[in-house]
Amino acid sequence: MIPLVVVTHGGLAKELVHTVQIIVGTQPALFSVCLEEREGIEDLQRKLLAVLPAPGSDPDGALLLVDMFGGTPSNVSLALSQSRPLRVITGVNLPMLLEALTHRAESTLSALAELVSEKGRRSVFDANELLDRKGNREEGGCGR
Amino acid sequence: MIPLVVVTHGGLAKELVHTVQIIVGTQPALFSVCLEEREGIEDLQRKLLAVLPAPGSDPDGALLLVDMFGGTPSNVSLALSQSRPLRVITGVNLPMLLEALTHRAESTLSALAELVSEKGRRSVFDANELLDRKGNREEGGCGR
């Protein structure tokens, strides 16, 4: 089972992990790492290393879900991924975390990274537009 | 300026709003509404109505950013959007909230809904793949 680590500014990672566990129950190998207001790169790196699998362990990889590309959580995660089998996906949201939990037992790290990215992009849409289109179809519409 | 409301399960909304304010400072007309563990549809509806603009006020619309399509936060938001000028975008993440804050002063509600959805989808990607492609280009690559 691939370990999952949510890495963000502030308490966002902790709350994402807490919220997903309200929905699907407590999960093993699911971690949050938060960059608090007065912390820097070294603090975050230390906290991340404390939850990542030790090199040579099985599995030794992990999927890191970070809040946004270019921020310290993303930069520190990417730096660590140069020397360890980690994949870093940006823009974490709740559907991505649910997707990762659902498929991590039977996926390779690469396949999971692709599934989770794809799910993230598909999970973002204008719900009013979706309902309008659905309503038009159900009324029979006029072929538009 | 278009009001923004983040609506989620658990404390996720509160933490998204807190985190974005660490990054860009305190913002007016930015609200979080959280569905706590023992709360139901009516609790959430009441909390949402408490922060939404009163009908007939200026502006009377708002952009609602919800955690995922099909959950109670999304369902309650969509139900309210049938009788008020609200737009509901699913899959909220930090880049979407930053985008909404950046553009809400000069956008219409429809334009903002589109900008924020588009930003959400673009913000989710495999950062290792991006760096690999960039690395290949910078090395001159071999045209692949």
Boltz contact constraints between the chains, C-beta under 6 A:
constraints:
  - contact:
      token1: [A, 9]
      token2: [B, 19]
      max_distance: 6.0
  - contact:
      token1: [A, 10]
      token2: [B, 18]
      max_distance: 6.0
  - contact:
      token1: [A, 10]
      token2: [B, 19]
      max_distance: 6.0
  - contact:
      token1: [A, 10]
      token2: [B, 22]
      max_distance: 6.0
  - contact:
      token1: [A, 11]
      token2: [B, 15]
      max_distance: 6.0
  - contact:
      token1: [A, 12]
      token2: [B, 15]
      max_distance: 6.0
  - contact:
      token1: [A, 12]
      token2: [B, 19]
      max_distance: 6.0
  - contact:
      token1: [A, 15]
      token2: [B, 11]
      max_distance: 6.0
  - contact:
      token1: [A, 15]
      token2: [B, 12]
      max_distance: 6.0
  - contact:
      token1: [A, 15]
      token2: [B, 15]
      max_distance: 6.0
  - contact:
      token1: [A, 18]
      token2: [B, 10]
      max_distance: 6.0
  - contact:
      token1: [A, 19]
      token2: [B, 9]
      max_distance: 6.0
  - contact:
      token1: [A, 19]
      token2: [B, 10]
      max_distance: 6.0
  - contact:
      token1: [A, 19]
      token2: [B, 12]
      max_distance: 6.0
  - contact:
      token1: [A, 22]
      token2: [B, 10]
      max_distance: 6.0
  - contact:
      token1: [A, 22]
      token2: [B, 37]
      max_distance: 6.0
  - contact:
      token1: [A, 37]
      token2: [B, 22]
      max_distance: 6.0
  - contact:
      token1: [A, 67]
      token2: [B, 94]
      max_distance: 6.0
  - contact:
      token1: [A, 68]
      token2: [B, 94]
      max_distance: 6.0
  - contact:
      token1: [A, 68]
      token2: [B, 95]
      max_distance: 6.0
  - contact:
      token1: [A, 69]
      token2: [B, 127]
      max_distance: 6.0
  - contact:
      token1: [A, 78]
      token2: [B, 127]
      max_distance: 6.0
  - contact:
      token1: [A, 81]
      token2: [B, 128]
      max_distance: 6.0
  - contact:
      token1: [A, 87]
      token2: [B, 128]
      max_distance: 6.0
  - contact:
      token1: [A, 88]
      token2: [B, 127]
      max_distance: 6.0
  - contact:
      token1: [A, 88]
      token2: [B, 128]
      max_distance: 6.0
  - contact:
      token1: [A, 89]
      token2: [B, 126]
      max_distance: 6.0
  - contact:
      token1: [A, 90]
      token2: [B, 125]
      max_distance: 6.0
  - contact:
      token1: [A, 90]
      token2: [B, 127]
      max_distance: 6.0
  - contact:
      token1: [A, 91]
      token2: [B, 93]
      max_distance: 6.0
  - contact:
      token1: [A, 91]
      token2: [B, 95]
      max_distance: 6.0
  - contact:
      token1: [A, 91]
      token2: [B, 123]
      max_distance: 6.0
  - contact:
      token1: [A, 91]
      token2: [B, 124]
      max_distance: 6.0
  - contact:
      token1: [A, 93]
      token2: [B, 91]
      max_distance: 6.0
  - contact:
      token1: [A, 93]
      token2: [B, 93]
      max_distance: 6.0
  - contact:
      token1: [A, 94]
      token2: [B, 67]
      max_distance: 6.0
  - contact:
      token1: [A, 94]
      token2: [B, 68]
      max_distance: 6.0
  - contact:
      token1: [A, 95]
      token2: [B, 68]
      max_distance: 6.0
  - contact:
      token1: [A, 95]
      token2: [B, 91]
      max_distance: 6.0
  - contact:
      token1: [A, 113]
      token2: [B, 126]
      max_distance: 6.0
  - contact:
      token1: [A, 117]
      token2: [B, 124]
      max_distance: 6.0
  - contact:
      token1: [A, 117]
      token2: [B, 125]
      max_distance: 6.0
  - contact:
      token1: [A, 117]
      token2: [B, 126]
      max_distance: 6.0
  - contact:
      token1: [A, 120]
      token2: [B, 124]
      max_distance: 6.0
  - contact:
      token1: [A, 121]
      token2: [B, 121]
      max_distance: 6.0
  - contact:
      token1: [A, 121]
      token2: [B, 124]
      max_distance: 6.0
  - contact:
      token1: [A, 123]
      token2: [B, 91]
      max_distance: 6.0
  - contact:
      token1: [A, 124]
      token2: [B, 91]
      max_distance: 6.0
  - contact:
      token1: [A, 124]
      token2: [B, 117]
      max_distance: 6.0
  - contact:
      token1: [A, 124]
      token2: [B, 120]
      max_distance: 6.0
  - contact:
      token1: [A, 124]
      token2: [B, 121]
      max_distance: 6.0
  - contact:
      token1: [A, 125]
      token2: [B, 90]
      max_distance: 6.0
  - contact:
      token1: [A, 125]
      token2: [B, 117]
      max_distance: 6.0
  - contact:
      token1: [A, 126]
      token2: [B, 89]
      max_distance: 6.0
  - contact:
      token1: [A, 126]
      token2: [B, 113]
      max_distance: 6.0
  - contact:
      token1: [A, 126]
      token2: [B, 117]
      max_distance: 6.0
  - contact:
      token1: [A, 127]
      token2: [B, 69]
      max_distance: 6.0
  - contact:
      token1: [A, 127]
      token2: [B, 78]
      max_distance: 6.0
  - contact:
      token1: [A, 127]
      token2: [B, 88]
      max_distance: 6.0
  - contact:
      token1: [A, 127]
      token2: [B, 90]
      max_distance: 6.0
  - contact:
      token1: [A, 128]
      token2: [B, 81]
      max_distance: 6.0
  - contact:
      token1: [A, 128]
      token2: [B, 87]
      max_distance: 6.0
  - contact:
      token1: [A, 128]
      token2: [B, 88]
      max_distance: 6.0
